[in-house]
Amino acid sequence: MMRWLLFLGLAGYCSAFFDPKCNGKQVMVHLFEWKWTDIAAECERYLAGAGYCGVQVSPPMEHVILAENNYPWWQRYQPVSYKLYSRSGSEAEFTDMVHRCNSVGVRIYVDAVVNHMTPTGVSGVADGGSTYNTNGHARDFPGVPYSAEHFTPRHKCPSGDGTVDDYNNPSNVRNCYLYGLTDLNGRLEYVREKVVGYFNQLIKIGVAGIRMDAAKYMWPEDISATLSRLTDLPTDQGFPAGSKFYVFQEVIDQNDGAIKVDEYYNTGYVTEFRYCSKIAWGIKDYGQLSNLIDYGWGMARSDRAFIFTDNHDNQRGHGGGGNVITHESPRDYKQAVAYTLAQDYGFTRIMSSYYFTNTDQGPPSNGGYSTADVIINDDGSCGGGWVCEHRWNVMKKMVEFRNAVVGTSMENYWNNGNAVAFSRGNKGFFAMAKQGSMSESLQTGLPAGSYCNIIDDCASSIQVGADGMAQISINNYEEPILAVCAGGCGGGGGTPGPTIPTTTGPTPPPMTGVQRTVVFVKKQTAPGQDLFIRGGIDSTVRPGCTQDITSTCAIDFQMKSLGASSHYDKYNSWSTGDSRLDWYGAEPGQGSYVGQTAEGTPLAWTSNSASSPGYQSLNAWGDHYWMVEFDMDCSQSENGWFEVKSFLTNGAGWESDISQSTCTGSAGGRAPYTSKNHLGRCGFVNVFDFGMSTCQINPFSA
């Protein structure tokens, strides 16, 4: 009875490891082999605004240096100690990355290698200075420290040569040496405590969770015993009190052995490698998409399945590889990822790769061991050998879609073998055409109205009737995808700016009188494009507004300069004569720039980089945060709140309608009404995403 009660206690404790701590966001990205400094920058300049939940990082612990193999990627899967020193950077750089990513609401998940250490028959000095020796019977890792008694005894392995060679025998899989790597004995209290110490160090820094590498080769009860001893996530990194590590375990189950994914359900999510094969077959033959999730085939149940189109192993033909689609077939790959993010199965991860010519090749380097910086081109793509699939248009837009439709199921499924479509409850609708074109009248499940296709930046749209039917047309060979959302996509997406409260206590009361007010709008634009806002109070809130600058829906303000350098020439020119936040474009007498009239109240492109000509100290997040500052008459607002909508020149025009009533941030909270526009507060710093319903509001003292 006591053993049964203990098991129930552990199972109940481990149930806490299923929450990725993403505040509703639904997609992780694996920035494979990126340096810590580059990941920190990517969290701030892109991932937060794009709505990504978090980043899986390469193993951060000290590892071997294999110059004789030209520093392959897999050297990081041969640990020497649990020191946070690796090819990606130092412990200080790792800690800084975690803190900077957490501060903008992007979580970090560590690839944790705790099944084994280095192979047998090697010795040397690792990248952090620790020695190791596994020659003969030695198993010396003084950096932990581990010695021979901490590894699985030879008599427990039923194979002839001591290595894993029979996947139909669980003892062979879990008690023998995988590829000759020295297998840690997870039954020992000493080993468990060392692994717990490593994980708790990560937790103290602010890491949100782990991918447990080679979990299939570990006994589930050993994993459970280890996880049960972990501390809570730190509240000073934005985690609610009592939060636990998120765990997803590498269990490659291809219906080809005794080890099954459901054995690991009590200790976290499990990697569902069968999904990679299924989606690849489905993209080649759309008819198979209707049977994508096949529980009869043994696939993990949805609330335990961690899914991906490809990963760092199988895109190289390893680890359950073979029948997968990768970035090397970009058109098929975009469709595979789009469908993956559109459907409702599992928790999703996107791969972000580097180019390689052989399967052992390490990341782009500065020569030898030193990993090269990730280069971001002017158009937002990556250079220097990095692929950066997570920045591709389809991936970014489908992350917005997945976030917006969270909590809904697939309905109104339709598939004719050449095109596929379905709704996500009444929140979204998705369609995709194999050959690049389709035209069908379909049930969308959406309320009546006009809906913008986010994939082509609203160049196309659908008109939904009162019966939910719409003519669905696609004519785009390279990106033959349509995705629309009720209320605008991105409703559950990335929160711009820090998610850790910058002040404590209750939400501050509405401001009175004339107050300094700032608006940021996150939008990565193309050359020649500028951003404006129009606003005030919507006529649905203040009926009787006239189409005139004197409208009672407008709010008086006095524009403030952001700088005198040439970078702000447009902003300063268009600001002249602009004295009201209104819905009617340029005011009479408002300034122009080289003959170009204003389209409302101008914003200026800003950055948080001190070396940038657009640097602004109030920008805490990165590039592409367009900014305006004015002194606003708060008495003309609606209980301290006002509305804005952005207008993009030479492109999308008006951003799509959204649905907003609440904002995060220490000065956020619930507005007195819900709006199709962004809602901000007079007297505060307001941060929005173009076309998304997320917002954050903080005081100037933050």
C-alpha positions in Angstrom: 0.0 0.0 0.0 2.8 2.4 0.9 4.5 1.8 -2.5 1.2 2.5 -4.3 0.7 5.7 -2.4 4.2 6.8 -3.2 3.6 6.1 -6.9 0.4 8.2 -6.9 2.3 11.0 -5.2 5.0 11.0 -7.9 2.5 10.8 -10.7 0.5 13.7 -9.3 3.7 15.7 -8.9 4.9 15.0 -12.5 1.5 16.1 -13.9 2.8 19.6 -13.4 5.4 19.2 -16.2 2.9 19.6 -19.0 2.6 23.4 -19.0 5.2 25.2 -21.3 4.6 28.5 -19.4 3.8 30.4 -22.7 0.8 32.4 -21.6 -1.3 30.8 -24.3 1.2 30.9 -27.1 1.5 27.7 -29.0 4.8 27.4 -31.0 8.4 26.8 -30.0 11.4 27.3 -32.4 14.6 25.2 -32.3 17.5 27.7 -33.0 19.8 24.8 -33.7 23.5 25.6 -32.8 22.9 29.4 -32.4 25.1 31.2 -30.0 23.6 32.6 -26.8 24.2 36.2 -27.8 22.4 35.7 -31.1 19.4 34.0 -29.4 19.1 36.9 -26.9 19.0 39.3 -29.8 16.5 37.2 -31.8 14.1 37.1 -28.8 14.1 40.8 -28.6 14.1 41.8 -32.3 11.8 39.1 -33.7 10.5 36.2 -31.7 8.5 38.2 -29.1 6.7 40.3 -31.7 6.1 37.3 -34.0 4.3 35.4 -31.2 6.7 32.6 -30.6 6.3 30.9 -27.2 10.0 30.0 -26.7 13.3 28.6 -28.0 14.8 25.2 -27.7 18.5 25.7 -27.4 21.4 23.3 -28.1 22.9 21.5 -25.1 24.5 24.2 -22.9 26.7 21.9 -20.8 30.5 21.4 -21.3 31.2 18.9 -24.1 34.1 17.4 -26.0 36.0 19.1 -28.7 36.4 16.9 -31.8 38.8 18.8 -34.0 39.7 15.5 -35.8 36.0 15.3 -36.9 36.0 19.0 -37.9 33.9 19.9 -34.9 30.6 18.1 -35.8 27.3 19.1 -34.4 27.0 15.9 -32.4 30.0 16.7 -30.2 27.6 18.7 -28.0 25.8 15.4 -27.3 29.0 14.0 -25.6 29.0 15.8 -22.2 32.0 16.1 -19.9 30.4 18.0 -17.1 27.3 20.1 -16.3 29.2 23.4 -16.4 27.4 25.9 -18.5 30.2 26.3 -21.0 29.7 25.2 -24.6 30.3 26.1 -28.2 27.4 28.5 -27.9 29.0 30.6 -25.1 29.8 31.0 -21.5 27.6 30.7 -18.4 27.4 34.5 -18.1 26.2 34.7 -21.8 23.7 31.9 -21.2 22.3 33.6 -18.1 22.0 36.9 -19.9 20.2 35.2 -22.8 17.7 33.6 -20.5 17.0 36.8 -18.7 16.6 38.9 -21.8 14.3 36.4 -23.5 12.2 36.0 -20.4 11.9 39.8 -20.2 10.2 39.9 -23.6 8.0 36.9 -22.9 10.0 34.3 -24.8 10.9 31.1 -22.8 14.1 29.1 -23.0 14.1 25.2 -23.2 17.4 23.4 -22.8 18.3 20.2 -24.7 19.3 18.2 -21.7 21.8 15.3 -22.2 21.7 13.2 -19.0 21.5 9.6 -20.2 25.2 9.4 -20.8 28.6 11.1 -21.0 31.3 10.6 -23.7 32.0 7.3 -25.5 34.4 4.8 -24.1 38.0 4.7 -25.1 38.6 8.5 -25.1 40.4 11.0 -23.0 41.2 14.7 -23.2 40.3 18.2 -22.1 36.8 19.7 -22.8 36.0 23.2 -24.0 35.5 24.4 -20.4 38.8 23.0 -19.2 37.5 19.8 -17.5 39.3 16.6 -18.1 37.8 13.2 -19.0 39.1 9.6 -19.3 37.1 6.5 -20.4 40.1 4.3 -21.5 39.9 0.7 -20.3 37.7 0.5 -17.2 38.1 4.2 -16.3 35.0 6.4 -16.3 36.5 9.6 -14.9 34.6 12.9 -15.2 36.1 15.1 -12.4 34.1 18.1 -13.6 30.9 16.5 -12.1 32.4 14.4 -10.6 31.5 10.9 -11.9 33.6 7.8 -11.7 33.2 4.2 -12.8 30.7 3.2 -10.0 28.2 5.8 -11.4 27.7 4.1 -14.7 25.5 1.1 -15.5 27.4 -2.2 -14.6 28.3 -4.4 -17.5 26.4 -7.4 -16.1 23.1 -5.5 -16.3 23.4 -5.2 -20.1 22.2 -8.4 -21.9 24.0 -7.6 -25.2 27.2 -9.3 -26.3 29.3 -6.3 -26.7 27.7 -4.0 -24.1 26.0 -1.7 -26.6 22.3 -1.4 -27.5 21.6 -4.0 -30.2 18.0 -5.3 -29.5 15.1 -2.8 -29.5 12.7 -5.6 -28.6 14.3 -6.0 -25.1 13.7 -3.0 -22.8 16.7 -4.0 -20.6 18.9 -4.0 -23.6 17.7 -0.5 -24.6 18.0 1.0 -21.2 20.9 -0.8 -19.6 23.4 -0.9 -22.5 25.6 1.8 -24.0 24.0 3.7 -26.8 26.5 4.0 -29.7 29.2 3.2 -27.1 28.4 6.3 -25.0 29.0 5.7 -21.3 25.6 5.0 -19.8 24.8 6.7 -16.5 23.1 4.5 -13.8 20.0 6.5 -13.1 19.0 4.2 -10.3 21.8 5.5 -8.1 20.9 8.3 -5.7 24.2 10.0 -6.4 23.5 10.2 -10.1 20.0 11.5 -9.6 21.2 14.2 -7.2 23.9 15.4 -9.8 21.2 15.6 -12.5 18.8 17.3 -10.1 21.6 19.8 -9.3 22.1 20.6 -13.0 18.4 21.0 -13.6 17.9 23.2 -10.5 20.7 25.4 -11.6 18.9 25.9 -14.9 15.7 26.6 -13.1 17.3 29.2 -10.8 18.6 31.0 -13.9 15.1 31.1 -15.4 15.0 28.2 -17.9 11.4 27.2 -18.5 11.9 23.5 -19.3 13.9 20.8 -21.0 14.0 18.4 -23.9 15.2 15.2 -22.4 17.6 13.8 -24.9 17.6 10.0 -25.3 14.8 9.5 -22.8 13.9 6.2 -24.6 17.2 4.9 -23.2 16.3 5.8 -19.6 13.9 4.0 -17.2 10.7 6.0 -16.8 10.8 5.6 -13.0 14.3 7.1 -13.0 13.1 10.1 -14.9 10.1 10.4 -12.5 12.3 10.2 -9.4 14.6 13.0 -10.8 11.8 15.4 -11.8 10.1 15.0 -8.4 13.0 16.7 -6.7 13.1 19.9 -8.8 12.5 23.3 -7.4 9.8 25.7 -8.6 10.5 28.1 -11.4 11.6 31.6 -10.1 8.9 34.3 -9.8 11.5 37.0 -10.5 11.7 35.7 -14.1 8.0 36.1 -14.6 6.7 32.7 -13.7 3.7 32.4 -11.4 4.4 31.0 -7.9 4.5 27.2 -7.9 5.3 26.8 -11.6 7.1 23.6 -12.6 9.5 22.7 -15.4 8.0 21.9 -18.7 9.4 18.5 -20.0 9.3 17.0 -23.4 11.1 13.7 -23.9 12.9 12.3 -26.9 11.2 8.9 -27.3 11.6 7.6 -30.9 8.7 5.2 -31.3 8.2 4.1 -34.9 6.3 0.9 -34.0 9.6 -0.9 -34.3 10.4 -2.0 -30.8 9.4 -2.7 -27.2 9.6 0.9 -26.0 6.4 2.9 -26.4 5.6 6.6 -26.0 2.8 6.0 -23.5 5.4 4.7 -21.0 6.5 8.3 -20.6 3.1 10.0 -20.3 3.5 10.6 -16.5 6.8 12.6 -16.9 5.9 15.1 -19.7 5.2 15.3 -23.4 6.8 12.8 -25.8 8.3 13.5 -29.2 6.0 12.0 -31.9 8.4 11.1 -34.7 5.6 9.3 -36.6 4.1 12.7 -37.3 7.1 13.6 -39.4 6.5 10.7 -41.7 2.7 11.2 -41.8 2.9 14.9 -42.8 5.5 14.2 -45.4 3.2 11.5 -47.0 0.3 13.9 -46.7 2.0 16.7 -48.6 2.9 14.4 -51.4 -0.6 12.9 -51.5 -3.2 15.3 -50.0 -5.7 12.4 -49.7 -3.6 11.1 -46.8 -4.0 14.3 -44.8 -7.4 13.1 -43.7 -5.7 10.3 -41.8 -2.8 12.3 -40.5 -3.4 11.5 -36.8 -3.7 7.8 -36.5 -4.1 6.5 -33.0 -4.5 3.0 -34.3 -0.9 3.4 -35.5 0.2 4.0 -31.9 0.6 7.8 -32.1 0.7 9.7 -28.8 -2.5 11.2 -27.6 -2.8 15.0 -28.3 -2.2 16.2 -24.8 1.2 14.4 -24.7 2.3 14.7 -28.3 5.2 17.1 -29.1 5.2 17.4 -32.9 7.4 18.9 -35.6 7.8 18.6 -39.4 11.5 17.7 -39.0 14.2 18.0 -36.4 18.0 18.3 -36.3 18.4 14.5 -36.4 15.9 13.3 -39.0 16.7 16.1 -41.5 20.1 14.4 -41.6 18.7 10.9 -41.9 19.3 10.1 -38.3 17.0 9.5 -35.3 13.9 8.1 -37.1 14.8 10.0 -40.3 14.2 9.0 -43.9 10.7 10.1 -45.0 10.7 13.7 -43.9 10.4 17.1 -45.7 13.0 19.7 -44.9 14.0 23.3 -46.0 15.7 21.8 -49.0 12.2 21.4 -50.6 11.0 24.9 -49.6 7.5 24.8 -51.3 6.6 21.4 -49.8 8.1 22.4 -46.5 6.0 25.6 -46.2 2.9 23.5 -46.8 3.9 20.9 -44.3 4.6 23.5 -41.5 1.4 25.4 -42.4 -0.8 22.4 -42.1 1.0 21.4 -38.9 0.3 24.7 -37.3 -3.2 24.9 -38.6 -4.5 21.6 -37.2 -5.1 21.0 -33.5 -2.9 18.0 -32.6 -0.1 18.2 -30.1 2.3 21.0 -29.1 4.3 22.3 -32.0 8.0 23.2 -32.7 9.5 24.8 -35.8 13.0 24.0 -36.9 15.5 26.7 -37.7 18.5 25.2 -39.5 21.8 25.9 -41.1 22.9 24.6 -44.5 25.1 21.5 -44.6 26.7 19.3 -47.3 27.4 16.3 -45.0 25.4 15.0 -42.1 28.2 15.5 -39.5 28.8 19.2 -40.4 28.9 21.6 -37.6 27.3 25.1 -37.7 28.7 28.0 -39.8 32.0 29.0 -38.2 34.7 31.6 -38.1 37.2 28.9 -38.8 37.4 25.8 -36.7 35.6 25.7 -33.3 34.2 29.3 -33.3 30.5 29.5 -34.3 29.7 32.4 -36.7 27.2 35.1 -36.0 23.7 34.8 -37.5 23.5 37.4 -40.2 20.1 39.2 -40.6 19.7 40.7 -44.0 17.8 43.9 -44.8 14.7 41.9 -46.0 14.6 39.9 -42.7 16.1 36.7 -44.1 19.3 35.2 -42.8 22.7 34.9 -44.3 26.1 33.4 -43.6 25.0 29.8 -44.0 21.9 30.1 -41.7 18.5 29.0 -43.0 16.2 30.6 -40.4 13.0 28.9 -41.5 11.2 30.5 -38.5 11.5 33.8 -40.3 9.9 32.6 -43.5 6.6 34.4 -44.2 4.4 31.3 -44.0 5.9 30.2 -40.7 5.5 33.6 -39.1 1.9 34.0 -40.2 0.9 30.5 -39.2 2.3 31.1 -35.7 -0.1 34.0 -35.5 -2.9 31.7 -36.7 -2.1 28.9 -34.3 -2.0 31.4 -31.4 -5.3 33.0 -32.4 -7.3 29.7 -32.6 -6.1 28.1 -29.4 -8.7 26.1 -27.6 -10.7 25.2 -30.7 -11.0 21.9 -32.6 -10.9 21.1 -36.3 -14.4 21.3 -37.9 -15.9 21.5 -41.4 -13.1 19.3 -42.8 -13.0 19.2 -46.6 -10.5 17.4 -48.9 -10.8 16.6 -52.6 -7.2 15.2 -53.0 -5.9 18.4 -54.6 -6.9 20.9 -51.9 -7.8 20.8 -48.2 -9.7 23.1 -45.9 -11.1 23.2 -42.4 -12.2 25.6 -39.7 -10.9 25.9 -36.1 -14.2 26.3 -34.3 -15.5 29.7 -35.0 -12.2 31.4 -34.6 -10.3 30.6 -37.8 -10.4 29.0 -41.3 -7.5 27.4 -43.2 -7.2 26.2 -46.8 -4.3 24.9 -48.9 -4.1 23.9 -52.6 -1.5 21.4 -53.7 -1.1 22.8 -57.3 -1.4 26.4 -56.2 -5.0 27.1 -57.1 -8.5 26.3 -56.0 -12.0 27.8 -56.1 -14.7 26.1 -54.0 -17.7 27.2 -52.0 -17.1 25.9 -48.5 -18.4 26.1 -45.0 -16.0 28.2 -42.9 -17.7 28.0 -39.5 -17.1 31.8 -39.1 -19.6 34.6 -38.4 -20.7 36.6 -41.4 -18.2 39.2 -42.6 -15.1 40.0 -44.6 -11.8 38.2 -43.6 -8.3 39.0 -44.6 -5.8 36.3 -45.7 -2.8 36.9 -43.5 -0.5 34.8 -45.7 -0.5 37.3 -48.5 -0.6 40.4 -46.2 -4.3 40.9 -47.0 -3.9 41.1 -50.8 -6.8 38.6 -50.8 -9.8 38.0 -48.6 -13.0 36.0 -48.3 -16.6 37.1 -47.8 -18.5 34.9 -45.4 -22.3 34.8 -45.6 -24.8 34.5 -42.8 -24.8 30.8 -43.3 -21.0 30.6 -42.8 -20.4 29.7 -46.5 -17.7 31.5 -48.6 -16.1 31.2 -52.0 -12.5 30.0 -51.2 -10.1 31.0 -53.9 -6.3 30.5 -54.0 -4.0 31.5 -56.8 -0.5 31.5 -55.5 1.9 28.7 -56.6 4.7 29.4 -54.1 2.6 29.9 -51.0 -0.8 28.3 -51.9 -2.3 28.9 -48.5 -5.2 30.8 -47.0 -5.5 31.5 -43.3 -8.1 33.9 -41.7 -9.2 34.6 -38.2 -12.3 36.0 -36.5 -11.1 39.2 -34.9 -7.8 39.2 -36.7 -5.0 36.6 -36.3 -2.6 36.9 -33.5 -5.2 37.2 -30.7 -3.2 34.8 -28.6 0.1 35.8 -30.0 3.3 37.3 -28.8 3.1 40.0 -26.2 5.2 43.0 -27.2 7.7 44.0 -24.6 8.5 42.7 -21.2 5.9 40.4 -19.6 7.5 40.7 -16.2 5.7 43.5 -14.3 7.9 46.5 -13.9 6.0 47.8 -10.9 4.0 46.2 -8.2 0.6 46.9 -6.8 -2.8 47.6 -8.4 -3.3 49.1 -11.9 -2.7 52.8 -11.6 -5.9 55.0 -11.9 -6.7 57.0 -15.1 -4.6 60.1 -15.7 -6.1 63.6 -15.7 -5.2 66.7 -17.5 -2.5 66.9 -20.3 -0.1 64.0 -20.0 3.0 62.7 -21.8 1.9 59.6 -23.9 3.8 57.3 -26.2 2.6 54.7 -28.7 4.8 52.0 -30.2 3.6 49.8 -33.1 5.8 46.7 -33.9 5.9 46.3 -37.7 8.8 45.2 -39.9 8.3 47.2 -43.1 9.9 47.2 -46.5 12.0 50.1 -47.9 9.8 53.0 -48.9 7.0 52.2 -46.4 6.0 54.4 -43.5 3.6 53.9 -40.6 0.9 56.3 -39.4 -1.9 56.0 -36.8 -5.4 57.4 -36.7 -7.6 57.2 -33.7 -9.4 58.8 -30.8 -12.7 57.1 -29.7 -14.7 54.9 -32.1 -18.1 56.2 -33.2 -19.7 53.1 -31.7 -18.7 54.4 -28.3 -19.5 58.1 -29.0 -22.4 58.2 -31.5 -22.9 61.3 -33.6 -19.3 61.9 -34.5 -19.0 63.9 -37.7 -16.5 63.3 -40.6 -14.7 66.5 -39.5 -11.5 67.4 -37.6 -13.7 68.9 -34.8 -15.3 65.6 -34.1 -16.0 64.7 -30.5 -14.3 61.3 -31.3 -10.9 63.1 -31.7 -8.5 63.9 -28.9 -6.3 67.0 -28.7 -2.5 66.5 -28.3 0.8 68.3 -28.9 3.3 66.4 -30.9 6.8 65.9 -29.4 10.1 65.6 -31.3 12.0 62.3 -31.1 15.3 63.8 -32.4 16.8 66.3 -34.8 18.9 64.0 -36.9 18.1 63.2 -40.5 16.6 59.9 -39.4 13.6 61.9 -38.0 13.2 64.2 -41.0 9.9 62.5 -42.2 8.5 62.3 -38.6 9.3 66.0 -37.9 7.9 67.2 -41.2 4.7 65.3 -40.9 4.3 66.3 -37.2 4.0 69.9 -38.1 0.5 71.1 -37.7 -0.8 67.7 -36.4 -2.7 68.5 -33.2 -5.4 65.9 -32.9 -5.7 62.1 -32.8 -8.5 61.6 -35.2 -9.8 59.1 -37.8 -9.7 61.4 -40.9 -6.1 61.5 -42.2 -4.0 64.6 -42.6 -5.3 67.7 -40.8 -5.6 71.0 -42.7 -2.2 72.6 -42.7 -0.4 69.5 -41.6 3.2 69.3 -42.9 4.3 67.1 -45.9 7.7 65.5 -46.7 9.2 66.0 -50.2 5.6 66.4 -51.6 4.2 63.3 -49.8 1.3 64.2 -47.6 0.7 62.5 -44.2 -1.8 59.7 -43.8 -2.6 60.5 -40.2 -0.3 60.9 -37.2 3.3 59.9 -38.1 5.4 57.3 -36.4 9.2 57.0 -36.6 11.2 53.7 -36.9 13.1 53.1 -33.7 15.5 50.6 -32.2 16.9 49.6 -28.7 20.4 49.5 -30.1 22.5 52.5 -28.9 24.5 52.5 -32.2 21.3 52.8 -34.3 20.2 56.2 -35.7 16.7 55.3 -34.5 17.8 54.6 -30.9 15.1 55.5 -28.3 15.6 54.8 -24.6 11.9 54.0 -24.2 12.3 51.1 -26.8 13.1 48.1 -24.6 12.6 45.4 -27.2 14.5 45.7 -30.5 14.3 47.0 -34.1 11.1 47.8 -36.0 9.2 49.4 -33.1 7.6 52.5 -34.7 7.1 55.3 -32.2 5.2 58.6 -31.6 5.2 60.8 -28.6 2.7 63.5 -27.7 1.2 65.4 -24.8 -2.4 64.2 -24.8 -5.5 65.7 -23.1 -6.6 62.8 -21.0 -9.9 64.5 -20.2 -11.0 63.8 -23.8 -10.3 60.1 -23.5 -12.7 57.4 -22.4 -12.0 56.9 -18.7 -8.3 57.2 -19.6 -8.4 55.0 -22.7 -8.1 55.8 -26.4 -8.1 53.9 -29.6 -5.6 53.7 -32.6 -5.3 51.9 -35.8 -2.2 51.8 -38.0 -1.9 52.7 -41.7 1.0 51.3 -43.7 1.9 53.2 -46.9 2.9 51.5 -50.1 1.6 48.2 -48.9 -1.1 46.7 -46.7 -2.8 50.0 -45.9 -5.1 49.7 -42.9 -4.2 46.9 -40.5 -7.0 44.4 -40.0 -9.7 44.7 -37.3 -8.9 43.0 -34.0 -10.7 42.3 -30.8 -9.2 43.9 -27.7 -10.4 44.7 -24.2 -7.4 43.9 -22.0 -3.7 44.7 -21.9 -0.7 43.3 -20.1 1.9 45.4 -18.3 2.0 47.1 -14.9 -0.3 49.8 -16.2 -2.5 47.6 -18.3 -5.8 46.0 -17.3 -9.3 45.9 -18.8 -10.6 48.8 -20.9 -14.2 50.0 -20.3 -15.2 48.4 -23.6 -14.0 46.0 -26.3 -12.7 47.5 -29.6 -11.8 46.4 -33.1 -8.9 48.9 -32.7 -5.9 48.9 -30.4 -6.8 50.3 -26.9 -4.2 52.4 -25.1 -4.0 54.5 -22.0 -3.4 58.3 -21.9 -0.3 59.1 -19.9 1.5 55.8 -20.3 3.8 53.9 -22.7 1.6 51.7 -25.0 3.0 48.9 -27.1 1.1 47.2 -29.9 1.8 44.7 -32.7 0.5 45.6 -36.2 -2.6 43.5 -37.0 -2.5 41.7 -33.6 -4.7 42.2 -30.5 -1.9 42.0 -28.0 -0.9 45.1 -26.1 1.2 46.1 -23.2 1.0 49.3 -21.1 3.6 50.5 -18.6 4.3 53.8 -16.8 7.2 56.0 -17.8 9.0 55.2 -14.5 9.2 51.5 -15.5 
